[in-house]
Amino acid sequence: MSTELTERILQHLDNTDKVDTLDLASLFDIDHQKIVGALKSIQAHGDLVNATTVTHKSLELTEEGRHVALCGSHEAVIFANVPEGGIEQRVLLLVNGNPNAKVGFSKAMAHGWILVDKSEKPPLVKRKVEKIVDTVKELLNQVAQGKTDLPANEVADFKKRKLLQETTIKSFVLTKGPEFATTLTKLETDLTVEMLTNGLWQQLKFKSYNFDALGAPPTRGHLHPLLKVRTEFRQIFLEMGFSEMPTNNYVESSFWNFDALFQPQQHPARDAHDTFFINHPARSHKFPQEYLERVKSVHSKGGYGSIGYGYDWKLEDAQKNLLRTHTTAVSARMLFKLANQEGGFKPAKYFSIDKVFRNETLDATHLAEFHQVEGVIADVGLTLGDLIGTLYEFFRKLGITQLEFKPAYNPYTEPSMEIFCYHPGLAKWIEVGNSGVFRPEMLLPMGLPENVNVIAWGLSLERPTMIKYGINNIRDLVGPKVDLKMVEEGPICRLDVT
């Protein structure tokens, strides 16, 4: 608040015993709230002034009240429109298009100004008195001229009819306080070491601490955009009847991550340049022994109609522990469990959304850890057509209808397809995932029946999240460069479902 205004108030109070802040606002030609603000500033400097709260009530005409004060009350207007010979009620209510005609008619009837002569056919509204006094108009004009001492019953009636409104203004009556002065001294806000050592603090005035002030709101956790998109994906899987697979084992053995998926031990993906291997514990030792022997046999000698890879399969390579490179390792465990459950095989639909790890070079579109969205369906007689149809339905629920499929190669699926969708913003087709039908060399050693096929697909979680939230660099989504403000202000994920 301006120092000039506070001093003007103090100098005015110096020449008088008391003054109302409303009078000061009128005298200084300043908005009353600015006077109140200056008063608060004066009070912060100590007991310079005493301020007593007073309440001022006044009556004001509403817009309808101003119209009545000018043109007459609704009942008077109705009376004036009744000719000497009478008039039909429906015609009277339409005269001049008066929107308040019904109110005026009932008020005029209540005052005994008019009557309805039912001896006429049709009944006519006629005047009951020769002339009237429009008391409503007169009283409202008095209010407009500043008179406020109207009878209480009239005020209540006019407020009920919304012709008057009562306004309440709070002001302060100021008097001199015990520390009154015409100028303000600067208040200190900080107590420093220098003030304490030289004793200066005893001569200074400090600003009072406001214990009623609101503190800074505490920080709270916020959902990361990946978690929001993950929730939407999970809901779609559940709507389609899938069950969620347990994916809490980040460390896997090479056996479940590669060998069980009919991926040869010489495959480049099993090289340290592509996979994070674990030093401690370096190896796993617990495997289903009969199943391991069948996997070894199909790799080295073939079987189930396959010639295999024809190499010397080594147990020590299968025992190596690693950070799983895909959640398909979890799918392999679930399919083995499905094949060996009590009661025989039963059709199943599984999904998972969790982290995987690859020894990638970091750039705008690649990370060393990312999420894989996996779907698996096991049933009798499934074909490539079932896979394509399921993918169309899944992506339709995501709001994506333009899909294309491109033949691809995977060690554990045949046939295999890469999945592309059209990105309107980029005006081009982009790869969104991979899919295929699991090979017999992978399924039959598990113990699944020969007529059971398994279709599966894997998607990225990060790429649709980047598209959804307009993020161009994946390192702005995950990692040390993430802007926490983006996480805090990110909206709820809304998939463009049609």
C-alpha positions in Angstrom: 0.0 0.0 0.0 1.3 3.5 -0.8 3.1 5.3 2.0 1.6 8.5 0.9 -2.0 7.2 1.6 -1.1 5.9 5.0 0.4 9.2 6.0 -2.6 11.2 4.7 -4.9 9.0 6.9 -2.7 9.7 10.0 -2.4 13.4 9.3 -6.2 13.7 8.9 -6.7 11.8 12.2 -4.2 14.1 13.8 -6.7 17.0 13.3 -9.8 15.2 14.5 -11.0 12.9 17.3 -12.4 10.1 15.1 -13.2 9.4 11.4 -15.0 6.7 9.5 -13.1 5.0 6.7 -16.2 5.5 4.4 -15.9 9.3 5.0 -12.2 9.1 4.2 -12.9 7.3 0.9 -15.3 10.1 0.0 -13.0 12.8 1.1 -9.9 11.4 -0.7 -12.0 10.2 -3.7 -10.4 6.8 -3.3 -12.0 3.3 -3.4 -12.9 2.2 0.1 -11.0 -1.0 -0.1 -7.8 1.0 -0.7 -8.4 2.9 2.5 -9.0 -0.4 4.4 -5.7 -1.8 2.9 -3.8 1.3 4.1 -5.4 0.8 7.5 -4.0 -2.8 7.7 -0.6 -1.4 6.8 -0.8 1.1 9.7 -1.9 -1.6 12.1 1.1 -3.7 11.2 3.3 -0.9 12.6 1.8 -1.2 16.1 -0.9 0.6 18.1 -0.9 3.8 16.1 -4.7 3.8 15.7 -7.7 2.1 17.2 -10.2 0.7 14.7 -13.8 -0.2 15.6 -15.9 -2.1 13.1 -19.2 -0.6 12.2 -21.9 -1.9 9.8 -23.8 0.3 7.4 -27.0 -1.0 5.8 -28.7 0.7 2.9 -31.5 0.1 0.4 -31.0 0.1 -3.3 -33.4 -0.3 -6.2 -33.0 -3.3 -8.4 -33.3 -3.0 -12.1 -37.0 -3.9 -11.9 -37.4 -1.4 -9.1 -35.9 1.4 -11.1 -38.3 0.6 -13.9 -41.3 0.7 -11.5 -40.1 4.0 -10.0 -40.1 5.4 -13.5 -43.1 3.9 -15.2 -45.3 2.9 -12.3 -46.1 -0.3 -10.4 -47.3 -3.4 -12.3 -50.7 -3.1 -10.6 -51.0 0.5 -11.6 -50.1 -0.3 -15.2 -52.9 -2.9 -15.2 -55.4 -0.5 -13.8 -54.5 2.2 -16.4 -55.1 -0.3 -19.2 -58.7 -1.2 -18.1 -61.0 1.0 -20.3 -64.3 2.4 -19.0 -66.4 -0.4 -20.7 -64.2 -3.2 -19.5 -61.8 -5.6 -21.2 -61.3 -9.4 -21.5 -58.7 -10.7 -19.1 -56.7 -12.5 -21.7 -56.5 -9.3 -23.8 -55.6 -7.2 -20.8 -52.7 -9.5 -20.0 -51.4 -9.1 -23.5 -51.5 -5.3 -23.6 -48.1 -3.8 -24.4 -46.5 -7.2 -24.0 -46.1 -6.6 -20.3 -44.1 -9.5 -18.8 -45.3 -8.7 -15.3 -49.0 -8.4 -16.2 -50.0 -11.5 -14.2 -48.4 -10.1 -11.1 -50.0 -6.7 -11.6 -53.4 -8.2 -12.2 -53.3 -10.2 -8.9 -52.0 -7.2 -7.0 -54.7 -4.9 -8.5 -57.4 -7.5 -7.6 -56.0 -7.7 -4.0 -56.1 -3.9 -3.7 -59.7 -3.9 -4.8 -58.9 -1.7 -7.8 -60.5 -4.0 -10.4 -63.1 -6.8 -10.6 -64.1 -9.5 -13.0 -67.7 -9.1 -14.2 -68.9 -12.6 -14.9 -72.4 -11.5 -15.9 -70.9 -10.5 -19.2 -70.3 -13.0 -21.9 -67.3 -13.4 -22.1 -66.5 -12.1 -18.6 -64.9 -8.6 -18.5 -62.4 -6.9 -16.2 -63.7 -3.6 -15.0 -62.5 -0.8 -12.8 -63.9 -0.9 -9.2 -62.6 2.5 -8.2 -62.4 5.8 -10.2 -58.7 6.5 -9.4 -55.8 5.1 -7.4 -52.7 6.2 -5.7 -49.6 4.3 -6.8 -47.9 4.1 -3.3 -45.3 1.6 -4.6 -44.0 4.1 -7.2 -43.9 6.9 -4.6 -42.0 4.9 -2.0 -39.5 3.6 -4.5 -38.8 7.2 -5.7 -38.2 8.1 -2.1 -35.6 5.3 -1.9 -34.0 6.6 -5.1 -33.6 10.0 -3.5 -31.9 8.5 -0.4 -34.7 7.9 2.0 -34.2 4.7 3.9 -36.7 4.9 6.8 -39.5 3.0 5.0 -42.0 1.0 7.0 -40.6 -2.5 7.7 -43.5 -4.3 6.2 -43.2 -2.3 3.0 -39.4 -3.0 2.8 -40.1 -6.7 3.3 -42.7 -6.7 0.6 -40.5 -4.8 -1.9 -37.6 -7.2 -1.2 -39.9 -10.2 -1.7 -41.0 -8.7 -5.0 -37.3 -8.1 -5.9 -37.9 -4.3 -6.3 -35.4 -3.5 -3.5 -32.2 -5.0 -2.3 -30.4 -4.4 1.0 -26.6 -3.8 0.9 -24.3 -4.1 3.9 -21.0 -2.2 4.0 -18.5 -2.7 6.8 -16.2 0.2 7.7 -14.0 1.2 10.5 -14.2 4.2 12.9 -10.6 5.3 13.6 -9.3 7.0 16.7 -5.8 7.8 17.9 -4.0 4.9 19.5 -1.4 4.9 22.4 1.5 4.9 19.9 -0.1 7.4 17.5 2.3 9.2 15.1 1.8 10.9 11.8 4.6 9.0 10.1 5.5 5.3 9.8 8.8 3.7 10.8 10.1 0.9 8.8 9.5 -2.5 10.3 12.2 -5.1 10.3 11.3 -8.6 9.1 14.5 -10.4 9.9 16.6 -10.7 13.1 20.2 -10.8 12.1 23.4 -11.7 13.9 24.6 -8.1 13.7 21.5 -6.8 15.4 22.1 -9.2 18.3 25.8 -8.5 18.7 25.6 -4.7 18.7 22.2 -4.5 20.6 20.5 -2.6 17.8 17.5 -5.0 18.0 16.4 -3.2 21.2 15.8 0.1 19.2 14.1 -1.5 16.2 10.5 -2.4 15.5 9.8 -5.8 14.0 6.9 -6.9 11.9 4.5 -9.1 13.8 4.5 -12.8 12.8 1.1 -13.8 11.3 0.3 -17.2 12.8 -3.0 -17.3 10.9 -1.3 -17.2 7.5 -1.6 -20.3 5.4 1.6 -22.3 5.0 3.0 -23.5 1.8 1.1 -26.5 0.6 3.0 -29.7 1.1 4.3 -31.5 -2.0 2.5 -34.8 -2.8 3.1 -37.6 -5.2 1.8 -37.6 -8.8 1.2 -40.5 -11.2 3.8 -40.6 -14.0 2.3 -40.5 -17.5 3.5 -44.1 -18.1 1.4 -45.3 -15.2 -1.6 -43.4 -16.5 -1.3 -45.0 -20.0 -0.5 -48.4 -18.4 -3.8 -48.2 -16.4 -5.8 -47.6 -19.7 -4.0 -50.5 -21.4 -4.7 -52.8 -18.4 -8.4 -51.9 -18.4 -8.7 -52.8 -22.1 -7.1 -56.2 -21.5 -9.4 -56.9 -18.6 -12.4 -55.9 -20.7 -11.3 -58.4 -23.3 -11.2 -61.2 -20.8 -7.5 -61.5 -20.2 -5.8 -62.5 -16.9 -2.7 -60.6 -15.7 0.5 -62.6 -15.5 2.9 -62.2 -12.5 5.9 -60.3 -13.7 7.8 -59.5 -10.5 11.0 -61.4 -11.5 13.3 -59.0 -13.3 16.2 -61.5 -13.1 15.7 -64.5 -15.3 17.8 -67.5 -16.4 18.8 -67.8 -20.0 16.8 -71.0 -20.1 13.4 -69.3 -19.6 14.5 -66.1 -21.4 15.9 -67.8 -24.5 16.1 -71.6 -24.6 12.5 -72.3 -23.7 11.5 -69.9 -26.6 13.5 -72.0 -29.1 16.1 -69.3 -29.5 19.5 -70.8 -30.3 22.4 -70.3 -28.0 24.4 -68.8 -30.8 21.8 -66.1 -31.4 23.2 -62.5 -31.4 20.7 -61.4 -28.8 22.4 -63.6 -26.3 25.6 -61.6 -26.6 26.8 -59.3 -23.8 26.5 -56.4 -26.3 22.7 -56.9 -26.3 21.9 -58.4 -22.9 22.7 -57.5 -19.3 24.1 -60.6 -17.6 24.3 -60.9 -13.8 27.5 -61.6 -12.0 26.0 -62.5 -8.6 24.3 -64.9 -8.6 25.7 -65.8 -12.0 23.8 -69.0 -12.6 20.5 -70.7 -11.9 20.3 -74.4 -11.0 16.6 -75.2 -10.5 14.8 -76.3 -13.7 12.1 -78.8 -14.5 14.5 -81.6 -15.5 12.3 -83.5 -17.9 11.3 -80.3 -19.7 14.9 -79.2 -19.9 15.9 -82.4 -21.5 13.2 -82.0 -24.2 14.3 -78.4 -24.8 17.9 -79.6 -25.2 16.8 -82.3 -27.6 14.7 -80.1 -29.9 17.5 -77.6 -30.1 20.3 -80.0 -30.9 18.5 -82.9 -32.6 15.1 -81.6 -33.6 11.8 -83.2 -33.1 8.0 -82.7 -33.5 8.5 -82.4 -37.2 11.5 -80.1 -36.9 15.2 -80.7 -37.7 16.2 -78.3 -34.9 19.4 -76.2 -35.0 21.9 -79.1 -35.0 24.4 -77.8 -32.5 25.8 -78.9 -29.1 23.4 -77.4 -26.6 25.2 -76.5 -23.3 23.6 -76.4 -19.9 26.0 -73.8 -18.6 24.8 -71.3 -21.2 21.2 -71.9 -20.2 22.0 -71.4 -16.5 23.4 -67.8 -17.0 21.3 -65.2 -15.1 20.4 -62.0 -16.8 18.0 -59.1 -16.7 15.1 -60.3 -18.8 15.1 -58.9 -22.3 11.4 -59.5 -22.8 8.3 -60.5 -20.8 7.9 -63.4 -23.2 10.0 -65.2 -20.7 7.1 -64.8 -18.3 4.7 -66.1 -21.0 6.9 -69.2 -21.3 6.6 -70.0 -17.6 2.8 -69.5 -17.7 2.4 -71.7 -20.8 4.5 -74.5 -19.1 2.3 -74.2 -16.0 -0.8 -74.3 -18.2 0.3 -77.4 -20.0 1.0 -79.3 -16.7 -1.9 -78.2 -14.6 -4.2 -80.7 -13.0 -7.3 -81.6 -15.1 -5.5 -81.1 -18.4 -5.3 -78.2 -20.8 -7.9 -75.3 -20.6 -8.0 -72.3 -23.0 -6.4 -69.2 -21.5 -5.8 -65.5 -22.2 -2.9 -63.8 -20.5 -1.4 -60.3 -20.5 1.4 -58.4 -18.8 2.8 -54.9 -18.7 6.2 -54.6 -17.1 9.8 -53.6 -17.5 12.4 -55.3 -19.7 16.1 -54.6 -20.1 18.4 -54.5 -23.1 22.0 -53.2 -23.6 20.9 -50.5 -26.0 22.7 -47.3 -27.0 20.6 -44.5 -25.5 19.1 -42.0 -28.0 15.8 -40.1 -28.5 13.9 -43.3 -29.1 15.8 -46.0 -27.2 16.4 -46.7 -23.5 18.3 -49.5 -21.7 15.0 -50.3 -19.8 11.5 -50.0 -21.1 8.1 -51.5 -20.8 6.7 -54.4 -22.9 2.9 -54.8 -23.3 2.3 -58.5 -24.0 -0.8 -60.5 -24.9 -1.0 -64.3 -25.2 -4.0 -66.5 -26.2 -3.8 -70.3 -26.0 -6.7 -72.4 -27.5 -7.5 -75.2 -29.9 -7.1 -74.5 -33.6 -6.1 -70.8 -33.5 -4.9 -69.4 -36.8 -3.2 -66.3 -38.1 -6.7 -64.9 -38.8 -7.5 -65.1 -35.1 -4.4 -63.1 -34.3 -5.2 -60.4 -36.9 -8.8 -60.2 -35.7 -7.7 -59.9 -32.0 -5.2 -57.2 -32.8 -7.8 -55.2 -34.8 -10.2 -55.4 -31.8 -7.4 -54.5 -29.3 -6.3 -51.5 -31.3 -9.8 -50.4 -31.9 -10.3 -50.1 -28.2 -7.1 -47.9 -28.2 -8.7 -45.7 -30.8 -6.5 -46.9 -33.6 -8.3 -48.3 -36.7 -5.7 -48.0 -39.4 -3.4 -51.1 -39.1 -1.0 -52.8 -41.4 0.9 -56.1 -40.9 4.3 -56.9 -42.4 5.9 -60.4 -42.5 8.8 -60.7 -40.1 11.1 -63.4 -38.5 11.2 -64.4 -34.8 13.0 -67.5 -33.5 9.9 -68.5 -31.5 7.0 -67.5 -33.8 6.0 -68.7 -37.3 4.3 -67.0 -39.0 5.4 -63.7 -37.6 4.2 -60.1 -38.2 5.3 -56.6 -37.4 2.4 -54.3 -36.6 2.2 -50.8 -38.1 -0.4 -48.1 -37.5 -0.9 -44.8 -39.3 0.1 -41.7 -37.3 -1.9 -38.7 -38.5 0.3 -36.2 -36.8 3.5 -37.5 -38.5 1.5 -38.5 -41.7 3.3 -41.8 -41.9 3.1 -45.5 -40.8 5.0 -46.3 -37.7 5.9 -49.7 -36.1 4.0 -50.3 -32.8 4.8 -53.9 -32.1 5.5 -57.5 -33.1 3.3 -60.6 -33.2 3.1 -64.2 -34.3 2.0 -67.8 -33.7 4.3 -69.7 -31.3 6.2 -72.5 -33.0 5.6 -76.2 -32.2 9.2 -76.5 -31.2 8.5 -74.1 -28.3 5.0 -75.4 -27.3 5.2 -79.2 -27.7 8.2 -79.7 -25.4 6.1 -78.0 -22.7 3.5 -80.7 -22.9 0.7 -78.7 -24.7 -1.6 -80.8 -27.0 -0.7 -80.9 -30.6 -4.0 -79.2 -31.7 -3.4 -76.2 -29.3 -2.0 -73.1 -30.9 -0.8 -69.9 -29.1 -1.0 -66.4 -30.6 0.9 -63.6 -29.0 2.0 -60.0 -29.5 4.2 -57.5 -27.8 4.0 -53.7 -27.8 5.8 -50.7 -26.4 4.3 -48.7 -23.6 6.6 -45.7 -24.0 5.9 -44.9 -27.7 2.1 -44.5 -27.3 2.7 -42.5 -24.1 5.1 -40.2 -26.0 2.5 -39.7 -28.8 -0.3 -39.2 -26.2 1.6 -36.5 -24.2 3.4 -34.8 -27.1 6.9 -35.9 -25.9 9.5 -36.1 -28.7 12.5 -37.5 -26.7 12.1 -40.6 -24.7 14.7 -39.4 -22.2 12.3 -36.6 -21.3 9.8 -39.3 -20.3 12.1 -41.7 -18.3 15.4 -41.0 -16.6 17.3 -38.2 -14.8 16.3 -35.5 -17.3 12.5 -35.9 -16.6 10.8 -32.6 -15.8 8.9 -33.2 -12.5 6.6 -30.3 -13.4 5.5 -32.4 -16.5 4.7 -35.3 -14.2 2.8 -33.0 -11.8 0.8 -31.2 -14.4 0.3 -34.1 -16.9 -3.5 -34.7 -17.5 -5.2 -38.0 -17.1 -4.7 -40.3 -20.1 -7.7 -40.3 -22.4 -7.6 -42.7 -25.3 -9.4 -41.5 -28.5 -11.9 -44.4 -28.4 -14.6 -44.2 -31.0 
